[in-house]
Structures are given as structure tokens and as C-alpha cells.
Amino acid sequence: MESQFRRGILEACVLAVLEKGESYGYQLVKDVNDFIEISESTMYPILRRLEQTELLEVFSMEHNGRLRKYYRITDKGREKITEMLEEWAEIVKIYQFIVKEREEKNE
């Protein structure tokens, strides 16, 4: 899968998980891995990018005596999910067109 396309999908997956509630990096890796493979070394740059673009916010909370970074989606992040879903609908239409054209060619 092309890296830019994959990155966009991963960002959408992270935002979708955070739409359900705040979480921390390792848990996000586990949640997203149920659908698309991602490593911690891939996740953290995505989280930084989403924070820099104000699609999520970061805060720290103590857990077992240590500070843990948590992530929370912003309103701008929710808007981005809506945009991504609209774009995805367009991609699905294009995919269906390509499949139809190939099937007609092979008839």
C-alpha cells in the first residue's frame, strides 16, 4: 500500500479510536492493530503529527506511580474524521468503477 495512503488510513484509525475516549500510545497500538498492522515506532510519529495539526491534544496522568501521556481528540479532529469519510466514499466509487470496467473488459 502506498505510504501516503497508508498514513492517512492510520491517522483516521487513531482518530476513530480516540473518538470513543482518551487513550495512551500503547493501548492505541493494540486497538488499531486489530484492524491494520502498526508498530509503536509508527504510532508515535502519527500521534505527534496529529497533535501538531491540533487534531488531538496531549495530557499527562499518573498511572502506577509514573506519568503516562494520554491523547484526546479535538473538535478539529472530529471534523477531520467527517472529511475523511466523505473522501473515502469517493474512493469507494472509483474502486467500484474500476472493478466494473475490468469485469466488462473480461466478458
C-alpha positions, 0 to 999 in steps of 0.5 A, a space after each residue: 500500500 502506498 505510504 501516503 495512503 497508508 498514513 492517512 488510513 492510520 491517522 483516521 484509525 487513531 482518530 476513530 479510536 480516540 473518538 470513543 475516549 482518551 487513550 495512551 500510545 500503547 493501548 492505541 497500538 493494540 486497538 488499531 492493530 486489530 484492524 491494520 498492522 502498526 508498530 509503536 515506532 509508527 504510532 508515535 510519529 502519527 500521534 505527534 503529527 496529529 497533535 501538531 495539526 491540533 487534531 488531538 491534544 496531549 495530557 499527562 496522568 499518573 498511572 502506577 506511580 509514573 506519568 503516562 501521556 494520554 491523547 484526546 481528540 479535538 473538535 478539529 479532529 472530529 471534523 477531520 474524521 467527517 472529511 475523511 469519510 466523505 473522501 473515502 466514499 469517493 474512493 469507494 466509487 472509483 474502486 467500484 468503477 474500476 472493478 466494473 470496467 475490468 469485469 466488462 473488459 473480461 466478458 
